[in-house]
């Protein structure tokens, strides 16, 4: 049933959003480095890699610069238009194609690069690869301010590996254990809600009980005790 809904929703979304997507494609072609799409290998279901589509928001060789696949707030590798696309999450919309192709679902653990996937604890890795990765999900909702968290840290890569990814892994494990149509529709509604109201803590009320965040993250995420 979820796969059928994925096909219906992604196809409809591409049709409805075409008046937005086409101007963005033209703007990207005429600005920055002239690239429209960026395809990056991510870890998918069963641990197999696939090409994830995004609008091009960073320099072509950004994975070889600075912090690699870990992006900070005000990252100098982000192109001028790219900052707006990343903040509004419009840069993620080409992944609707990945959903149509069967690489992804509307809801699921966010697909990671191999480097970031390896930062998950082994127990989390084993659970995450059981499902299709998602355009949105528990981890991406809770960590919607991840770039700000990394920017505030004196050692961003260490903070990412030792604090963010272990807790994000627990959230994704929660999703795998609680997946179903209720969770599917709840995540879709919550995603739209937090885009409109970024400071909302609705996820903690609707999807309770989620794993408790570690002390180091309580001040950074919109946590509802």
N, CA, C and O of each residue as an XYZ file, in Angstrom:
900
protein
N       0.824     -1.201      0.000
C       0.000      0.000      0.000
C       0.869      1.267      0.000
O       0.576      2.221     -0.721
N       1.939      1.274      0.810
C       2.790      2.465      0.866
C       3.424      2.738     -0.483
O       3.552      3.897     -0.880
N       3.827      1.686     -1.203
C       4.441      1.879     -2.526
C       3.431      2.479     -3.504
O       3.786      3.346     -4.302
N       2.190      2.029     -3.451
C       1.149      2.584     -4.320
C       0.936      4.060     -4.023
O       0.818      4.876     -4.937
N       0.888      4.401     -2.718
C       0.725      5.796     -2.322
C       1.918      6.640     -2.755
O       1.759      7.792     -3.158
N       3.114      6.058     -2.670
C       4.313      6.773     -3.107
C       4.208      7.156     -4.580
O       4.508      8.292     -4.949
N       3.788      6.225     -5.413
C       3.680      6.486     -6.847
C       2.624      7.557     -7.122
O       2.852      8.477     -7.907
N       1.474      7.430     -6.472
C       0.393      8.390     -6.672
C       0.801      9.788     -6.214
O       0.624     10.763     -6.944
N       1.349      9.879     -4.999
C       1.694     11.183     -4.431
C       2.855     11.850     -5.181
O       2.816     13.054     -5.436
N       3.881     11.074     -5.534
C       5.037     11.666     -6.217
C       4.662     12.122     -7.622
O       5.100     13.183     -8.066
N       3.852     11.327     -8.327
C       3.411     11.723     -9.661
C       2.555     12.971     -9.627
O       2.719     13.871    -10.451
N       1.643     13.025     -8.674
C       0.778     14.195     -8.523
C       1.591     15.417     -8.123
O       1.356     16.516     -8.625
N       2.547     15.226     -7.220
C       3.369     16.348     -6.764
C       4.195     16.930     -7.899
O       4.318     18.150     -8.009
N       4.762     16.083     -8.742
C       5.542     16.569     -9.882
C       4.676     17.398    -10.819
O       5.118     18.411    -11.359
N       3.442     16.957    -11.003
C       2.518     17.682    -11.876
C       2.127     19.032    -11.265
O       2.176     20.065    -11.933
N       1.743     19.008     -9.996
C       1.289     20.225     -9.330
C       2.429     21.232     -9.159
O       2.224     22.440     -9.286
N       3.634     20.723     -8.869
C       4.772     21.603     -8.591
C       5.531     22.044     -9.833
O       6.484     22.817     -9.727
N       5.134     21.576    -10.994
C       5.852     21.931    -12.224
C       5.965     23.444    -12.442
O       6.996     23.896    -12.940
N       4.933     24.262    -12.085
C       5.096     25.722    -12.244
C       6.199     26.300    -11.360
O       6.710     27.384    -11.642
N       6.573     25.588    -10.289
C       7.684     26.004     -9.432
C       8.994     25.414     -9.919
O      10.010     26.107     -9.968
N       8.978     24.141    -10.278
C      10.199     23.441    -10.643
C      10.830     23.975    -11.923
O      12.052     24.101    -12.007
N      10.011     24.289    -12.915
C      10.543     24.766    -14.191
C      11.285     26.095    -14.041
O      12.402     26.215    -14.545
N      10.707     27.105    -13.362
C      11.465     28.358    -13.161
C      12.757     28.150    -12.376
O      13.767     28.795    -12.660
N      12.731     27.250    -11.386
C      13.951     26.975    -10.620
C      15.017     26.383    -11.535
O      16.188     26.750    -11.442
N      14.619     25.476    -12.411
C      15.569     24.865    -13.348
C      16.181     25.912    -14.273
O      17.381     25.882    -14.548
N      15.350     26.838    -14.753
C      15.848     27.900    -15.631
C      16.815     28.808    -14.871
O      17.866     29.180    -15.391
N      16.449     29.162    -13.629
C      17.295     30.039    -12.824
C      18.646     29.392    -12.540
O      19.676     30.063    -12.595
N      18.652     28.103    -12.238
C      19.910     27.405    -11.972
C      20.783     27.350    -13.223
O      22.007     27.464    -13.147
N      20.139     27.174    -14.366
C      20.881     27.106    -15.625
C      21.586     28.425    -15.929
O      22.664     28.445    -16.524
N      20.960     29.525    -15.509
C      21.475     30.848    -15.834
C      22.369     31.444    -14.751
O      22.957     32.506    -14.954
N      22.480     30.772    -13.598
C      23.285     31.300    -12.491
C      24.278     30.249    -12.006
O      24.309     29.125    -12.506
N      25.085     30.634    -11.026
C      26.026     29.697    -10.411
C      26.958     29.088    -11.433
O      27.594     29.800    -12.210
N      27.039     27.759    -11.433
C      27.905     27.047    -12.374
C      27.123     26.509    -13.567
O      27.659     25.755    -14.379
N      25.843     26.904    -13.669
C      25.048     26.492    -14.822
C      24.523     25.073    -14.747
O      23.979     24.560    -15.725
N      24.680     24.430    -13.595
C      24.200     23.060    -13.421
C      22.788     23.078    -12.834
O      22.483     23.911    -11.981
N      21.927     22.165    -13.285
C      20.561     22.080    -12.779
C      20.441     21.011    -11.703
O      19.915     21.263    -10.619
N      20.930     19.822    -12.009
C      20.816     18.712    -11.071
C      22.183     18.265    -10.564
O      23.201     18.387    -11.244
N      22.159     17.749     -9.357
C      23.339     17.119     -8.767
C      22.934     15.710     -8.371
O      21.962     15.521     -7.640
N      23.672     14.726     -8.850
C      23.364     13.325     -8.550
C      24.470     12.785     -7.650
O      25.647     12.791     -8.012
N      24.068     12.319     -6.470
C      25.034     11.825     -5.497
C      24.664     10.411     -5.073
O      23.489     10.105     -4.869
N      25.654      9.563     -4.942
C      25.411      8.187     -4.515
C      25.051      8.136     -3.033
O      25.763      8.682     -2.190
N      23.949      7.482     -2.733
C      23.480      7.330     -1.363
C      23.204      5.851     -1.072
O      23.009      5.050     -1.985
N      23.191      5.514      0.208
C      22.914      4.146      0.637
C      21.403      3.954      0.718
O      20.707      4.714      1.391
N      20.901      2.925      0.023
C      19.470      2.678     -0.012
C      19.064      1.373      0.635
O      19.797      0.806      1.445
N      17.905      0.914      0.274
C      17.363     -0.323      0.839
C      18.281     -1.498      0.533
O      18.782     -1.641     -0.583
N      18.491     -2.329      1.536
C      19.383     -3.471      1.361
C      20.850     -3.100      1.335
O      21.698     -3.944      1.045
N      21.166     -1.837      1.636
C      22.553     -1.391      1.624
C      23.083     -1.087      0.239
O      24.270     -0.802      0.084
N      22.222     -1.143     -0.781
C      22.639     -0.869     -2.157
C      22.650      0.639     -2.405
O      21.803      1.368     -1.889
N      23.605      1.093     -3.191
C      23.705      2.516     -3.486
C      22.829      2.885     -4.687
O      22.563      2.054     -5.555
N      22.391      4.129     -4.720
C      21.607      4.643     -5.843
C      21.926      6.115     -6.027
O      22.447      6.759     -5.116
N      21.618      6.648     -7.195
C      21.876      8.049     -7.486
C      20.726      8.921     -7.036
O      19.626      8.827     -7.579
N      20.967      9.779     -6.037
C      19.938     10.658     -5.489
C      19.977     11.998     -6.220
O      21.037     12.603     -6.385
N      18.794     12.450     -6.655
C      18.696     13.704     -7.402
C      18.421     14.884     -6.466
O      17.582     14.811     -5.567
N      19.150     15.961     -6.706
C      18.906     17.229     -6.014
C      19.127     18.355     -7.014
O      19.822     18.190     -8.017
N      18.517     19.510     -6.720
C      18.908     20.688     -7.477
C      20.319     21.058     -7.043
O      20.669     20.929     -5.870
N      21.118     21.514     -7.981
C      22.506     21.870     -7.698
C      22.556     23.133     -6.844
O      22.191     24.214     -7.305
N      23.005     22.995     -5.605
C      23.064     24.142     -4.694
C      24.481     24.445     -4.211
O      24.712     25.455     -3.546
N      25.435     23.564     -4.550
C      26.800     23.748     -4.078
C      27.774     23.620     -5.240
O      27.406     23.165     -6.323
N      29.016     24.024     -5.007
C      30.053     23.878     -6.013
C      30.192     22.418     -6.427
O      30.000     21.514     -5.614
N      30.527     22.193     -7.690
C      30.600     20.827     -8.218
C      31.532     19.938     -7.410
O      31.224     18.774     -7.157
N      32.665     20.485     -7.009
C      33.659     19.681     -6.295
C      33.555     19.825     -4.786
O      34.530     19.577     -4.076
N      32.376     20.228     -4.276
C      32.208     20.459     -2.838
C      32.513     19.228     -1.981
O      33.029     19.398     -0.876
N      32.218     17.964     -2.435
C      32.561     16.821     -1.579
C      34.056     16.687     -1.306
O      34.463     16.000     -0.369
N      34.880     17.353     -2.139
C      36.332     17.279     -1.954
C      36.881     18.494     -1.216
O      38.091     18.622     -1.031
N      35.973     19.395     -0.790
C      36.398     20.616     -0.119
C      35.869     20.676      1.305
O      34.853     20.054      1.616
N      36.538     21.410      2.160
C      36.046     21.685      3.512
C      35.687     20.442      4.287
O      36.524     19.566      4.504
N      34.415     20.365      4.710
C      33.953     19.247      5.544
C      33.354     18.113      4.726
O      32.681     17.245      5.281
N      33.585     18.105      3.416
C      33.111     16.989      2.594
C      31.604     16.946      2.482
O      30.988     17.895      1.997
N      30.996     15.841      2.932
C      29.543     15.682      2.818
C      28.793     16.253      4.017
O      27.564     16.199      4.052
N      29.504     16.796      4.993
C      28.877     17.458      6.137
C      28.813     18.951      5.838
O      29.846     19.597      5.659
N      27.595     19.503      5.784
C      27.409     20.899      5.408
C      27.114     21.762      6.628
O      26.260     21.422      7.447
N      27.824     22.878      6.741
C      27.653     23.794      7.856
C      26.773     24.968      7.465
O      26.541     25.215      6.282
N      26.277     25.700      8.478
C      25.540     26.934      8.222
C      26.488     27.937      7.581
O      27.645     28.046      7.986
N      26.000     28.676      6.574
C      26.799     29.661      5.851
C      28.020     29.025      5.195
O      29.065     29.661      5.067
N      27.883     27.781      4.786
C      28.970     27.060      4.128
C      29.376     27.809      2.856
O      28.521     28.069      2.009
N      30.651     28.161      2.699
C      31.091     28.935      1.523
C      30.955     28.169      0.210
O      31.054     28.769     -0.861
N      30.730     26.864      0.268
C      30.578     26.075     -0.959
C      29.178     26.187     -1.545
O      28.949     25.775     -2.683
N      28.222     26.750     -0.767
C      26.846     26.882     -1.233
C      26.734     28.063     -2.186
O      27.178     29.166     -1.867
N      26.138     27.834     -3.361
C      25.957     28.871     -4.365
C      24.881     29.872     -3.925
O      24.060     29.544     -3.069
N      24.869     31.087     -4.493
C      23.915     32.126     -4.051
C      22.462     31.668     -4.038
O      21.793     31.807     -3.014
N      21.959     31.132     -5.133
C      20.581     30.650     -5.170
C      20.425     29.403     -4.308
O      19.341     29.121     -3.797
N      21.519     28.661     -4.151
C      21.474     27.419     -3.393
C      21.062     27.607     -1.948
O      20.392     26.744     -1.381
N      21.450     28.719     -1.342
C      21.083     28.965      0.052
C      19.584     29.009      0.244
O      19.057     28.428      1.193
N      18.893     29.697     -0.656
C      17.427     29.776     -0.581
C      16.796     28.414     -0.826
O      15.862     28.026     -0.125
N      17.297     27.690     -1.812
C      16.727     26.378     -2.138
C      16.918     25.394     -0.985
O      16.039     24.574     -0.720
N      18.050     25.469     -0.304
C      18.312     24.573      0.811
C      17.452     24.930      2.017
O      16.919     24.045      2.687
N      17.316     26.229      2.294
C      16.533     26.664      3.449
C      15.066     26.268      3.311
O      14.432     25.860      4.285
N      14.534     26.387      2.109
C      13.124     26.067      1.860
C      12.906     24.598      1.528
O      11.765     24.156      1.388
N      14.005     23.827      1.400
C      13.964     22.408      1.051
C      13.520     22.159     -0.389
O      13.244     21.019     -0.762
N      13.450     23.213     -1.197
C      13.089     23.039     -2.603
C      14.145     22.202     -3.317
O      13.840     21.501     -4.281
N      15.389     22.278     -2.840
C      16.456     21.502     -3.482
C      16.229     20.001     -3.407
O      16.830     19.244     -4.170
N      15.357     19.557     -2.484
C      15.102     18.126     -2.319
C      14.001     17.607     -3.260
O      13.839     16.395     -3.401
N      13.251     18.503     -3.900
C      12.084     18.081     -4.676
C      12.398     17.152     -5.861
O      11.560     16.312     -6.186
N      13.567     17.260     -6.525
C      13.857     16.293     -7.592
C      13.862     14.840     -7.123
O      13.817     13.922     -7.941
N      13.916     14.631     -5.806
C      13.871     13.256     -5.301
C      12.504     12.609     -5.499
O      12.343     11.409     -5.274
N      11.525     13.399     -5.919
C      10.239     12.825     -6.319
C      10.452     11.850     -7.470
O       9.701     10.886     -7.616
N      11.476     12.096     -8.291
C      11.820     11.165     -9.369
C      12.359      9.859     -8.789
O      12.022      8.777     -9.269
N      13.197      9.962     -7.757
C      13.703      8.758     -7.090
C      12.564      7.924     -6.515
O      12.625      6.695     -6.505
N      11.522      8.608     -6.034
C      10.372      7.897     -5.476
C       9.621      7.164     -6.576
O       9.232      6.008     -6.403
N       9.415      7.831     -7.709
C       8.748      7.184     -8.850
C       9.527      5.967     -9.326
O       8.937      4.948     -9.684
N      10.860      6.073     -9.330
C      11.713      4.984     -9.806
C      11.807      3.834     -8.815
O      12.287      2.756     -9.167
N      11.356      4.046     -7.580
C      11.387      2.985     -6.571
C      12.607      2.981     -5.682
O      12.761      2.083     -4.854
N      13.491      3.977     -5.833
C      14.679      4.054     -4.975
C      14.324      4.524     -3.577
O      14.979      4.163     -2.599
N      13.260      5.349     -3.494
C      12.902      5.992     -2.240
C      11.400      5.915     -2.000
O      10.632      5.470     -2.853
N      11.008      6.363     -0.813
C       9.604      6.501     -0.440
C       9.364      7.958     -0.046
O      10.316      8.710      0.160
N       8.106      8.356      0.059
C       7.800      9.689      0.563
C       8.327      9.824      1.992
O       8.871     10.864      2.365
N       8.161      8.768      2.786
C       8.570      8.769      4.191
C       9.534      7.618      4.463
O       9.326      6.499      3.995
N      10.580      7.901      5.216
C      11.560      6.880      5.575
C      12.810      7.537      6.122
O      12.867      8.765      6.187
N      13.809      6.773      6.515
C      15.071      7.363      6.961
C      15.711      8.124      5.804
O      15.699      7.645      4.670
N      16.262      9.285      6.074
C      16.910     10.038      5.002
C      18.091      9.257      4.457
O      18.887      8.727      5.232
N      18.222      9.173      3.121
C      19.355      8.429      2.535
C      20.664      9.171      2.782
O      20.742     10.386      2.599
N      21.678      8.440      3.194
C      22.962      9.034      3.556
C      24.042      8.649      2.561
O      23.952      7.618      1.895
N      25.066      9.490      2.468
C      26.277      9.090      1.754
C      26.925      7.952      2.547
O      26.602      7.742      3.716
N      27.825      7.232      1.917
C      28.463      6.120      2.613
C      29.195      6.596      3.858
O      29.163      5.932      4.894
N      29.860      7.758      3.757
C      30.593      8.287      4.903
C      29.651      8.573      6.076
O      29.965      8.252      7.223
N      28.485      9.183      5.779
C      27.545      9.513      6.843
C      26.829      8.261      7.351
O      26.555      8.138      8.545
N      26.528      7.341      6.445
C      25.885      6.097      6.867
C      26.779      5.326      7.826
O      26.297      4.729      8.788
N      28.077      5.339      7.563
C      29.028      4.630      8.422
C      29.101      5.245      9.811
O      29.585      4.605     10.744
N      28.622      6.493      9.965
C      28.630      7.142     11.279
C      27.489      6.649     12.165
O      27.513      6.863     13.377
N      26.489      5.989     11.573
C      25.440      5.375     12.385
C      26.026      4.207     13.174
O      26.929      3.533     12.679
N      25.539      3.952     14.383
C      25.939      2.739     15.095
C      25.530      1.511     14.284
O      24.537      1.571     13.559
N      26.260      0.403     14.383
C      25.933     -0.803     13.612
C      24.491     -1.269     13.775
O      23.873     -1.714     12.808
N      23.945     -1.173     14.994
C      22.567     -1.602     15.228
C      21.588     -0.766     14.413
O      20.607     -1.292     13.887
N      21.852      0.535     14.306
C      20.989      1.421     13.524
C      21.123      1.118     12.035
O      20.127      1.097     11.311
N      22.338      0.886     11.583
C      22.556      0.558     10.175
C      21.750     -0.677      9.771
O      21.133     -0.704      8.707
N      21.762     -1.686     10.623
C      21.076     -2.943     10.309
C      19.574     -2.743     10.154
O      18.943     -3.436      9.356
N      18.991     -1.813     10.897
C      17.556     -1.561     10.812
C      17.209     -0.636      9.647
O      16.214     -0.849      8.955
N      18.024      0.381      9.436
C      17.743      1.384      8.417
C      17.665      0.773      7.025
O      16.802      1.157      6.236
N      18.543     -0.167      6.707
C      18.571     -0.742      5.348
C      17.405     -1.696      5.087
O      17.286     -2.231      3.985
N      16.546     -1.915      6.080
C      15.382     -2.780      5.879
C      14.257     -2.083      5.109
O      13.354     -2.743      4.595
N      14.312     -0.747      5.030
C      13.236      0.017      4.395
C      13.803      0.963      3.340
O      14.998      1.254      3.325
N      12.931      1.431      2.467
C      13.343      2.441      1.498
C      13.620      3.757      2.228
O      12.879      4.120      3.142
N      14.668      4.472      1.841
C      14.901      5.798      2.417
C      13.802      6.749      1.976
O      13.113      6.493      0.989
N      13.635      7.852      2.710
C      12.514      8.736      2.444
C      12.888     10.162      2.091
O      13.977     10.638      2.413
N      11.962     10.834      1.423
C      12.096     12.257      1.152
C      12.059     13.029      2.469
O      12.756     14.029      2.640
N      11.235     12.548      3.390
C      11.190     13.093      4.739
C      11.030     11.937      5.716
O      10.741     10.810      5.313
N      11.217     12.217      6.987
C      11.096     11.175      7.998
C      11.380     11.743      9.374
O      11.598     12.945      9.529
N      11.375     10.883     10.361
C      11.572     11.331     11.743
C      12.904     12.058     11.901
O      12.958     13.144     12.479
N      13.966     11.465     11.392
C      15.287     12.060     11.549
C      15.387     13.442     10.937
O      15.932     14.358     11.553
N      14.863     13.601      9.725
C      14.965     14.897      9.060
C      14.055     15.933      9.695
O      14.367     17.123      9.656
N      12.935     15.515     10.281
C      12.042     16.459     10.968
C      12.704     16.977     12.246
O      12.757     18.185     12.480
N      13.205     16.062     13.064
C      13.824     16.452     14.332
C      15.104     17.252     14.091
O      15.397     18.197     14.824
N      15.866     16.869     13.061
C      17.143     17.530     12.794
C      17.043     18.528     11.654
O      17.983     18.675     10.873
N      15.908     19.220     11.549
C      15.749     20.203     10.475
C      16.696     21.390     10.652
O      16.934     22.132      9.699
N      17.236     21.580     11.851
C      18.210     22.650     12.077
C      19.624     22.121     12.235
O      20.432     22.701     12.959
N      19.924     21.021     11.558
C      21.221     20.359     11.746
C      22.396     21.262     11.395
O      23.406     21.260     12.099
N      22.281     22.032     10.319
C      23.390     22.904      9.931
C      23.692     23.933     11.014
O      24.854     24.265     11.251
N      22.645     24.440     11.673
C      22.852     25.394     12.771
C      23.559     24.724     13.946
O      24.415     25.333     14.587
N      23.201     23.462     14.230
C      23.839     22.729     15.325
C      25.331     22.567     15.061
O      26.152     22.768     15.955
N      25.674     22.206     13.836
C      27.073     21.996     13.489
C      27.840     23.318     13.520
O      29.001     23.371     13.926
N      27.171     24.377     13.085
C      27.815     25.692     13.071
C      28.155     26.150     14.487
O      29.150     26.843     14.696
N      27.331     25.763     15.454
C      27.532     26.186     16.839
C      28.595     25.365     17.560
O      29.018     25.721     18.660
N      29.024     24.273     16.948
C      29.996     23.394     17.590
C      31.425     23.792     17.248
O      31.719     24.204     16.126
N      32.309     23.660     18.235
C      33.717     23.969     18.004
C      34.391     22.886     17.168
O      35.385     23.146     16.489
N      33.851     21.681     17.218
C      34.386     20.563     16.439
C      33.217     19.893     15.707
O      32.745     18.841     16.136
N      32.743     20.501     14.596
C      31.513     20.045     13.952
C      31.519     18.601     13.493
O      30.517     17.908     13.673
N      32.606     18.117     12.908
C      32.619     16.737     12.421
C      32.564     15.738     13.578
O      31.893     14.710     13.492
N      33.262     16.045     14.636
C      33.234     15.163     15.809
C      31.842     15.181     16.441
O      31.324     14.137     16.837
N      31.238     16.370     16.534
C      29.887     16.493     17.085
C      28.896     15.708     16.226
O      27.989     15.058     16.746
N      29.075     15.775     14.922
C      28.212     15.043     13.991
C      28.332     13.540     14.215
O      27.325     12.842     14.327
N      29.563     13.046     14.280
C      29.796     11.602     14.397
C      29.436     11.046     15.767
O      28.896      9.944     15.869
N      29.733     11.802     16.821
C      29.612     11.256     18.170
C      28.307     11.607     18.876
O      27.940     10.945     19.847
N      27.597     12.637     18.408
C      26.359     13.061     19.077
C      25.153     12.975     18.151
O      24.165     12.318     18.479
N      25.226     13.636     16.995
C      24.073     13.686     16.102
C      23.719     12.325     15.532
O      22.573     11.890     15.646
N      24.680     11.644     14.921
C      24.354     10.402     14.212
C      23.909      9.254     15.129
O      23.016      8.500     14.742
N      24.485      9.087     16.317
C      23.949      8.039     17.200
C      22.490      8.278     17.575
O      21.697      7.337     17.606
N      22.130      9.540     17.862
C      20.740      9.814     18.215
C      19.830      9.736     16.992
O      18.712      9.228     17.075
N      20.311     10.243     15.857
C      19.512     10.141     14.639
C      19.273      8.673     14.290
O      18.206      8.312     13.793
N      20.265      7.840     14.551
C      20.096      6.405     14.315
C      18.980      5.825     15.158
O      18.218      4.984     14.682
N      18.871      6.264     16.416
C      17.794      5.782     17.284
C      16.428      6.213     16.762
O      15.460      5.456     16.834
N      16.359      7.438     16.236
C      15.105      7.925     15.661
C      14.699      7.094     14.448
O      13.527      6.758     14.279
N      15.678      6.766     13.607
C      15.369      5.973     12.415
C      14.986      4.536     12.804
O      14.138      3.920     12.159
N      15.608      4.019     13.846
C      15.207      2.704     14.345
C      13.758      2.740     14.825
O      13.004      1.790     14.613
N      13.375      3.837     15.469
C      11.988      4.001     15.924
C      11.048      3.952     14.737
O       9.992      3.322     14.798
N      11.434      4.621     13.647
C      10.572      4.615     12.462
C      10.395      3.208     11.913
O       9.276      2.793     11.613
N      11.483      2.479     11.780
C      11.405      1.121     11.230
C      10.491      0.247     12.089
O       9.714     -0.550     11.565
N      10.589      0.401     13.409
C       9.772     -0.404     14.321
C       8.311      0.026     14.328
O       7.433     -0.764     14.672
N       8.044      1.286     13.945
C       6.677      1.811     14.029
C       6.104      2.214     12.668
O       5.112      2.940     12.603
N       6.721      1.748     11.590
C       6.234      2.124     10.267
C       4.833      1.565     10.023
O       4.467      0.514     10.549
N       4.076      2.271      9.234
C       2.698      1.909      8.927
C       2.006      3.133      8.358
O       2.601      4.208      8.293
N       0.765      2.984      7.948
C       0.070      4.090      7.313
C      -0.117      5.274      8.254
O      -0.058      6.425      7.820
N      -0.343      5.000      9.552
C      -0.505      6.110     10.498
C       0.772      6.936     10.568
O       0.721      8.163     10.485
N       1.907      6.282     10.717
C       3.182      6.985     10.784
C       3.481      7.677      9.460
O       4.000      8.792      9.440
N       3.156      7.020      8.367
C       3.378      7.552      7.017
C       2.660      8.892      6.841
O       3.278      9.891      6.472
N       1.352      8.904      7.108
C       0.577     10.129      6.933
C       0.942     11.185      7.980
O       0.940     12.381      7.686
N       1.252     10.745      9.196
C       1.633     11.690     10.244
C       2.910     12.430      9.860
O       3.007     13.641     10.058
N       3.886     11.715      9.315
C       5.148     12.347      8.925
C       4.951     13.337      7.778
O       5.595     14.385      7.744
N       4.066     13.010      6.845
C       3.789     13.926      5.741
C       3.185     15.221      6.270
O       3.618     16.312      5.898
N       2.182     15.100      7.141
C       1.522     16.279      7.697
C       2.490     17.096      8.547
O       2.519     18.323      8.450
N       3.285     16.418      9.385
C       4.232     17.119     10.256
C       5.297     17.835      9.438
O       5.699     18.945      9.785
N       5.759     17.212      8.350
C       6.770     17.836      7.497
C       6.267     19.156      6.932
O       6.967     20.167      6.972
N       5.047     19.138      6.405
C       4.459     20.370      5.865
C       4.308     21.410      6.977
O       4.582     22.593      6.776
N       3.871     20.954      8.145
C       3.628     21.860      9.268
C       4.907     22.560      9.720
O       4.907     23.771      9.939
N       6.001     21.802      9.860
C       7.233     22.414     10.376
C       7.923     23.276      9.331
O       8.717     24.148      9.683
N       7.635     23.050      8.045
C       8.142     23.965      7.020
C       7.457     25.323      7.180
O       8.094     26.368      7.047
N       6.156     25.295      7.465
C       5.397     26.533      7.659
C       5.671     27.170      9.021
O       5.702     28.393      9.154
N       5.872     26.312     10.039
C       6.098     26.788     11.409
C       7.345     26.102     11.979
O       7.226     25.142     12.741
N       8.533     26.584     11.619
C       9.796     25.920     11.978
C      10.008     25.692     13.469
O      10.705     24.750     13.847
N       9.431     26.520     14.319
C       9.661     26.375     15.758
C       8.672     25.414     16.424
O       8.724     25.212     17.637
N       7.782     24.828     15.641
C       6.770     23.936     16.200
C       7.392     22.679     16.812
O       8.392     22.161     16.314
N       6.794     22.205     17.881
C       7.238     20.981     18.544
C       6.216     19.858     18.359
O       6.157     18.923     19.158
N       5.425     19.958     17.311
C       4.316     19.036     17.102
C       4.761     17.582     16.974
O       4.012     16.675     17.336
N       5.966     17.349     16.465
C       6.420     15.972     16.262
C       6.450     15.195     17.573
O       6.196     13.991     17.592
N       6.768     15.899     18.690
C       6.867     15.223     19.981
C       5.499     14.877     20.550
O       5.373     13.994     21.398
N       4.476     15.581     20.077
C       3.125     15.330     20.557
C       2.418     14.256     19.731
O       1.695     13.421     20.275
N       2.631     14.286     18.413
C       1.928     13.366     17.515
C       2.581     11.990     17.488
O       1.888     10.974     17.430
N       3.915     11.952     17.530
C       4.629     10.680     17.416
C       5.299     10.289     18.729
O       6.459      9.877     18.745
N       4.584     10.415     19.792
C       5.103     10.051     21.117
C       4.905      8.553     21.358
O       3.911      7.984     20.909
N       5.851      7.899     22.071
C       7.090      8.460     22.614
C       8.277      8.221     21.682
O       8.579      7.076     21.347
N       8.938      9.272     21.268
C      10.163      9.156     20.492
C      11.342      8.979     21.443
O      11.240      9.331     22.618
N      12.451      8.443     20.958
C      13.636      8.305     21.820
C      14.054      9.645     22.414
O      14.046     10.670     21.733
N      14.409      9.621     23.661
C      14.791     10.838     24.393
C      16.141     11.336     23.883
O      17.077     10.545     23.773
N      16.265     12.627     23.569
C      17.536     13.148     23.046
C      18.605     13.220     24.123
O      18.285     13.402     25.297
N      19.864     13.081     23.746
C      20.947     13.216     24.724
C      21.057     14.652     25.205
O      20.568     15.576     24.556
N      21.696     14.827     26.332
C      21.818     16.149     26.950
C      22.433     17.162     25.988
O      22.022     18.323     25.975
N      23.409     16.745     25.183
C      24.108     17.674     24.290
C      23.199     18.263     23.214
O      23.526     19.284     22.610
N      22.045     17.611     22.974
C      21.164     18.068     21.900
C      19.915     18.787     22.391
O      19.208     19.405     21.595
N      19.636     18.717     23.666
C      18.401     19.295     24.190
C      18.279     20.780     23.897
O      17.175     21.275     23.673
N      19.389     21.495     23.893
C      19.362     22.932     23.664
C      19.261     23.270     22.179
O      19.006     24.421     21.826
N      19.461     22.271     21.296
C      19.514     22.537     19.863
C      18.245     22.168     19.115
O      17.900     22.825     18.133
N      17.543     21.133     19.557
C      16.358     20.692     18.836
C      15.109     21.206     19.536
O      15.133     21.538     20.721
N      14.017     21.266     18.781
C      12.728     21.698     19.336
C      12.158     20.535     20.122
O      11.323     19.782     19.621
N      12.614     20.393     21.362
C      12.278     19.220     22.178
C      11.134     19.514     23.115
O      11.110     20.530     23.810
N      10.171     18.585     23.117
C       9.014     18.700     24.022
C       9.190     17.699     25.142
O       9.069     16.496     24.909
N       9.471     18.155     26.346
C       9.690     17.253     27.481
C       8.369     16.626     27.930
O       8.351     15.836     28.875
